[in-house]
Amino acid sequence: MAQQQERSQQQADERERRERDAERARNWADEAAEARTADDPRAMAPRDAGGRPSNGRQF
């Protein structure tokens, strides 16, 4: 019985931690959605060194 309660508490703690992490884990799309104007740098996709839109390092 005690193991079941402990497991239930651990699951609840894990769920709560994931919800908090999701609130903190904002990506560039979230920032762009909040940008007020088109010239706001947050409204654009990330750019590479050449100025082209980029989603990260290409393999």
Rosetta blueprint (number, residue, H / E / L):
1 M L
2 A H
3 Q H
4 Q H
5 Q H
6 E H
7 R H
8 S H
9 Q H
10 Q H
11 Q H
12 A H
13 D H
14 E H
15 R H
16 E H
17 R H
18 R H
19 E H
20 R H
21 D H
22 A H
23 E H
24 R H
25 A L
26 R L
27 N L
28 W H
29 A H
30 D H
31 E H
32 A H
33 A H
34 E H
35 A L
36 R L
37 T L
38 A L
39 D L
40 D L
41 P H
42 R H
43 A H
44 M L
45 A L
46 P L
47 R E
48 D L
49 A L
50 G L
51 G L
52 R L
53 P E
54 S L
55 N L
56 G L
57 R L
58 Q L
59 F L
